[in-house]
Structures are given as structure tokens and as C-alpha cells.
Amino acid sequence: MELPHLVRPVTKAASSRPRRARVFARLVVLGALLFGARRWLVPADAERRSVVVRVEEGASPAQIDAAIETAILLDVAKRERWARSDAVVRERMLRGVGVIEDVSTGVNAAVDRGIALGLHESDNIARERLLSNARRELAREPGGSSPSDDETASYVRANEARYRAPSRTRFQQIFLSAQKRGASLEGDAAKLEAALGRDPQSAISMSDPWPWTDSKIPYTRARLDAVAGEGFGAAVEAAPVGAWTGPIRSSFGIHFVRVDDRVEAQSPPLAAVIERARAELESESRKRRFEVEMRRLRARYDVTLETRR
């Protein structure tokens, strides 16, 4: 967990003395470690800010980390005055204040009253809107430039497996329903397997209805797994072309399949995936920028932790 800032633990709720002491000691150690990390991350002339973060007693490091990040992002929103300028948040403020007070004094006064009451943080929609604004601002690319075609092409080559079209198999099948046949399923499957060896055409007539795939359509492994259960797609994909294979079990019963043809996995032309790749590259870049800027931002904050039961 990366928390490059000073953490001062404060225990508000009454609890047993040994438990409170353990929590306090754990947070003191964490604060000492973070103070050491902060010394080289924070410029001497950086503006310091403070936030109070309330967490449940016994919260995990990940939960504490998330609570601190949220508090800092809300402080960013406060400094940027988004609660007053964002149309969605303003509307939520007006609705909230209108429930408890007369808002005829004016929109701005009502919004100010909503902020004073903390509605911009207690209202879930307003709160998430402010957090989203802050995350987007930290992740924003200076100048708003997008990856070039060359950068995107390099990204596609580095992640070729992600863009490769999966193999697809077109097949016929003979299906024996476990629900319909019950205890006779295994015996019927053995009879069917023997019949396939003698007269495949007559064996086909032994099939139960199976409406979930079409012998005219090629299917991917993932699609077959979604239809018939995990492992079914891999079994069909491994079956040889032009011969009956089975028994293959699914969540519905027993199958015998005959693969008619298979298109192997292949990489599509760059033009077919470049826009998708560009969007994914931009998304990854925004995530990295957010993480970098969040670390820099955290280095400017002193955090007081309040534990509650």
C-alpha cells in the first residue's frame, strides 16, 4: 500500500483498552513508515493540506488506503468548487435542501446551504460525481493528445493475443438428455457409440432435441462453454474434422460430435482493430497517469485517521 503521508490515528468510539491499544500501535507504526517515505517525495515548499479519514475499527490496509484516496479526491473537488459548478451536483444539492428547507431564497444560496450541510458528500450521486470529476482530472492527458497510429500499431503487436480472432468450429451432434433419460443415460450412450461404429446415419435418429446450437454456424470455445458448461468448448475444439467423437459430457447430458470444418485462430488486419486498440491504450495511459498523480497528490496531505466501531 502506497500512502506517502503522515497518518495520525485518533480513536473515537469506546472499546476495550487492549483492543484500542493494538489498533493505536498498528496505526502509529504505519504513520512512522509513511513519514519516512514522505520526506523524499514531498518538495520542501509544497503546499500542505490536511484531511480527516474515518474508518471502521479493524479496517484492512486496503480499506484504509481506499478511504484516504476518497477523502483526498473529495478535497480536490472542494478546492475546485465542483459542488457549485457541476450541474448534476447542484441539482442534487437543490433537491436535498428542498426537502428540509425553503429554497425560494435563490439557487446559489440553496447550493451553499447544501454544501454547509454536507449533502455533496452524503448524497451518493453527488459524491460519486465529484469523485469521478477528480479522477478524470488527475488522469487527463496534458494537451489532450491521443496515441499516434505508430504507437497504436506497436501496442497491437505487443498484445497480439488480445486481438487475435479465436478459432471457430462448425459441427453436427447427437445429444442424449440427462433429464429425459435419467438412469438409462449411460446405457443409451454406450448403445449410441456402438451404433455410430456400424451405421452413423441410423445413430443420428437416436438424438434428443438440442436447440442451443446450429450446425450451420461456427462457434468459439467461449461461446460453447457459455451454452453447455465449462470444458465443452475445449472438447469440441479438440475433436478431429470429419469423424464422430464422443462421448462428451455437458451440463445437459452426453454429446457425440462430428466436426465439419474449423477456422483456426488468426490475427485480424490492423485496420480492423486499431480504433479499439487506441481506446484501450488511452485507457491504460489514463490509469497510469492517475496513479502517478495520485501519489504526488498524497505526498502533500497530512491524514488523521479516526477509527469507529
N, C-alpha and C positions, 0 to 999 in steps of 0.2 A: 504494500500500500504506500503510495507516494503522497505524503502530507507535509510539504516543506514549510511549516509554520509553527508557531508556538501554540500549544494547547494547554489551557488552564482548566483542570477539572473542577466542577462545582456540583455537589450532591444536594439536591433539593428535598427529595422525599425521605421520610423517616424509614429506616431499615435497621436490621440488626447490625451491631457495631463491627463484628468480624467481617461480614459481607461488604459493608461500606468501606472498611479499611482495605480490603482486597481490590475493590473497584478503584479506589483512590490511588493505591500504589501502582496499579496497572497503567492508569492514565498519566501519572507522574513520570513513569519510565518512558511512555510514549512521547510525552511532551519534551523530555530531555533529549531523546533521539532526534525529534523534529527540530529542536532549537539548533542542534549541531548542523543539521542539513541546511537550515535556513541561512546560516552565516555566510556561505559562499554563493547561495542562489539569489540573495537579495542585495541589490546595489545599496550603498550607504545612504544615498539621497532619495531612495524610493519612498513614495507616499505610503504610510502605514494606515491600515483600516482594521476595524475590529468587528467580529460577529459573534453572537451567542448561538450555540447549536444545542438543541435539546434532543437527547437520545434516550431510549429505554435502557434501564439498568440491565447489564449483561449483554448489551448490543455487541455484535461481532465487529472486527476491524472493517470489514466491507460495508457494513451498515453505517458505521461512524463515518467512513470515507464518503459514502453517498450523501449522508446528511450534511456534511461540511460543504461538499460541492454544491448542493442545492442552496444552502444558505448564502454562499458566495455569489452564485448566479442571481439570486433574488436581490442581493445588494447591488450587483451590476445594474439590474433593471431599475432599482430605486434611484441610483445615481444618474441613469439615462432618462429618468422621468417617463418611462414607458407606460406606467399605470395611468398617466394623464394623456399621453399622446396616442396610445394604441386604441383603435376603435372598439375592438372586441372587449378589452379590459374595461374601458369606460362604460360600455353598455352593461357589463356585469356589475360595476360599481353602482350605476344608476338603479338597476333592479334591486340590488341588495339594500341600498339606502331607502328606496321607495317602500320597502316592506315595513320598515320600522319608523320612518320619519317622513315629514312633508318635504318634497323636493321642489316645491314651487319657487324656492329662492333662486334657482338657476342651476344649470347643468354643472358648471365648474365648481360651484360651492358643494353640490351633491357629491361630485367625484372626490373633492378634497375631504369631505366627511367620510366617504367610504374608505379612503386611504387611512385616515386617522383611526377608523375602527378596525383596520387590518383586513378589510374584505378582499383586497387584491391578493392576499396570501391565503386566506381561509377559504375563499371560493375556488374550487378545484379547476374550473375552466380558466378563470383569470390567472391563477397561479401557473398552470401549465403553459398558457400563452406567454407569460413573462419568461419562464424558463426556456421555452422554445426560441424566443427572440434573443435571449442571451447566448444560447448555444450557437445559434446561427451567426451571430455577430462575431463570436470568437473563432468560428470555423471559416469565416468569409475570406476568400482569396483576394489579397490586395490588387486592385485594378480589375477584378472580375474576369480575368483571362481563363480560357478553357485549354485543356491539353491539345497540342497540335496533332495533326494526322500521324506524324512520325512517332511521337510519344505514345499515341494510342496503339499504333501498329506494334511497337515494341512491347507494350503491355499485353496485347493479344498473344504474341509469340511466347512471352514468359508465362502465360496462363492458358496455354493451348488446350489442355484437357477440359477447362471450363466451357470452352466454346465449341468443342467437338460435338457434332451431331451423333447421338448414340445409335448403336445398331438396332435394326428393326427386323422382326421376324413375322412372316405370314404363314399360317399353319391351319390344318384341319385337326379336329379332335373327336374322340369318342369319350363321353362323360358318363360316369356312374355316380348317381347321387347318394350320398350317405344318408340323407334324411329319408329318401324314398325307399332305399333298400335295407337300411338298418343292419341287422345281424348277418344278412346274406351278402353284404358288400364285398368282403374279401373273397368269398367263393365265386361270386359273379365276375370279379376281376380276373381270377385265375382262368375261368372259362373263356372270358373275352380274349385274354392273352393267347390262349391255345387256338382260338378261332382265327385270330389275326395271322397266325402262322400258316393256317390251312387256306382260308378264304377271307381275305380282308374285306371284301365287299359285303359279305353276309354279316361280318362282325360289326360293321357300321350300323346296321339296323338295331343293334342291341343298345344303342346310346340313349341316355335320358336327355331331355331338353336342356340346353345351355344357352341362355340369351345374352350373355355378357361379353362375348367377343364375336367377331365376324371373320370368316375365313378369307374374305376379300381384302381385309385391312391389315397392314403390317403394324406390329406392336413393339414398343420398347420394353425392356426388362422392368423398368419402374412402373409402367402402366399395368403390366400383367401382375406384378406384386400387389398393386393397389386394388386390382379386381379380385384376385384369387388368394391373396395372402403371401407373406414373405417367403421367398425361395422358389415360388412357382415360375417367376420370370427367368431366373437363372437356369432352371431345369429346361425350359423351352429354348432358351438361348444356346444351351449346350447340346441340344439334340441335333443329330445329323440331318442333312437335307435329303428328302426323298425316301425315308424309311420310317416305319412306325416305331415309336419309342414309348416305353411305359413299364410299369405303372408310375405316374407322377401324382403325388398327393397334394391336395389343396385343402383349404378350409371348408370346401363344399363336398369333397368326395375324392374320387380317383379318376385320373385322365390318362388317355393314351393319345399321343400327338404325332402328326406327320407334318414335318416342315416342308412347305412348298418352295419357299425361297427366303433369302436373308440378305439384307443390305448391311454391310459392315460399317462400324463407326468411321466417320470421316470428318475432316476439318473443313468448315464452310469457307467460301471466299471472304476475304477481309471486308469487302463492301457490305456483306450481309450482316456483320456483327459489329462494325466499327462504332455505330452510334450507341449500341448497348454497352460496348466496352468503354467508350468515352464517359458515359454516365457513371459506370462503376468505378472508373479511375478517379473521376471527380469526387465521388462519394468517399473513397478511401483517402484521398488527399484532404478532404474536409475533416475526416475523423482524425487524421494525424495532426492537422493544424489545431483542431480543438484541444487535443491532448497536450500539445506543446504550449499553447496559450494559457490553458488551464493551470499548468504547472507554474508558469510565470506569474499568473494572477494569484495563485495560492501563496506564493512567496511573499506577497505584500500584505497578508492578513494575519492578525493575531486572533486565535479562536479560543473561545471559552466554552467548554463542554458542560452542560447541565444534565445530570442523569435523573431519571424519574422512574417510578415504579408503575 
